[in-house]
Amino acid sequence: MDEEELLQIMEEVSLSEFEGLEMDEEELLQIIEEAARNKAKKLDLANKIIDELPPEIGVLTDLKELYLSENDLCRLPPEIGK
């Protein structure tokens, strides 16, 4: 994923164009970092075949909506909601 694509995605903070594609940890960290910079209120990570959220998700203190359906998550990191 190049920087231009990432910026386009983060304008709406929605990843629906990539539905069903596995997201590696580096891509997920880039999305989280960009969402933090933009003070995102909504982040859609549904259908990304994510099996674990990194602790960095906790930096999204402005987030009001987080969509995680259709992933392989067993638990959420303690950093969520702090």
C-alpha positions in Angstrom: 0.0 0.0 0.0 1.6 3.3 -1.0 1.2 6.6 0.8 -1.3 8.1 -1.6 -3.7 5.1 -1.2 -3.4 5.3 2.6 -4.3 9.0 2.6 -7.3 8.3 0.3 -8.5 5.6 2.6 -8.0 7.7 5.7 -10.1 10.6 4.3 -13.2 8.5 5.2 -11.4 6.2 7.7 -13.2 3.3 6.0 -11.5 0.3 4.5 -14.4 -1.2 2.7 -12.6 -1.2 -0.6 -10.3 -3.9 0.8 -13.1 -6.1 2.3 -12.0 -9.6 2.8 -8.3 -9.0 2.3 -5.9 -9.9 5.0 -4.2 -7.0 6.6 -0.7 -7.5 7.9 0.6 -5.9 11.1 2.5 -3.1 9.4 -0.6 -2.1 7.4 -2.7 -2.1 10.5 -0.2 0.1 12.4 -0.1 2.5 9.5 -3.9 2.8 9.5 -3.9 3.3 13.3 -1.2 6.0 13.0 -3.0 7.8 10.3 -6.3 7.6 12.2 -4.6 9.1 15.3 -3.2 12.0 13.3 -6.6 12.7 11.8 -8.3 12.3 15.2 -10.6 9.8 13.6 -14.0 9.3 15.1 -14.8 6.1 13.2 -12.6 3.2 12.0 -13.8 0.3 10.0 -11.6 -2.7 10.2 -14.3 -5.3 9.5 -13.5 -8.2 7.2 -9.8 -7.8 7.4 -8.9 -11.2 8.7 -7.3 -9.6 11.8 -6.5 -12.1 14.6 -5.0 -9.6 17.1 -5.2 -5.8 17.6 -1.9 -4.1 18.6 -1.7 -2.1 21.8 -1.3 1.0 19.6 -5.1 0.9 19.1 -5.2 2.7 22.5 -3.8 5.9 21.0 -7.2 6.4 19.2 -8.7 8.4 22.0 -11.1 10.4 19.7 -12.5 7.1 18.3 -16.3 6.7 18.9 -17.0 3.8 16.5 -14.7 0.8 15.8 -16.0 -1.9 13.5 -14.3 -5.3 13.9 -16.9 -7.8 12.6 -15.8 -10.8 10.5 -12.3 -11.0 12.0 -10.6 -13.7 14.0 -10.3 -11.7 17.2 -10.4 -13.7 20.5 -9.9 -10.7 22.8 -9.3 -7.0 22.8 -6.1 -5.4 24.1 -6.4 -3.7 27.5 -5.4 -0.4 25.9 -8.9 -0.1 24.3 -11.0 2.2 26.4 -8.3 3.8 28.4 
